[in-house]
């Protein structure tokens, strides 16, 4: 399965992970590729790292994608474009819209209707 080797992102307050001379390759890779600002922790992100083939796109079965989250600052044109793409798909897909919270510095994510 595509996501079988996904790795969880580590969120930290530090801007740059500190790499130590005694870190092994796996530890260095984790610090460099799987570290992100604590401010993004709400994403609960997982990443796929292909050390064999390097960077690029990965194809997966259309049924593996179950939803799309549209960013809080996306334009109405972008929302419309995503809706059109979803209607053209043969597999159903949920669309969510992020919005800035009125009470704190967080995002609220709500499912959009058809």
Buried (B, 14 or more C-beta within 10 A) or exposed (E): EEEEEEBEBBBBEEEEBEEEEEBEEEEEBBBEBBBBEEEEEEEEBEEEBEEEEEEEEEEEEEEEEEEBBBEEEBEEEEBEEBBEEBEEEEEEBEBEBBEEEEEEEEBEEEEBEE
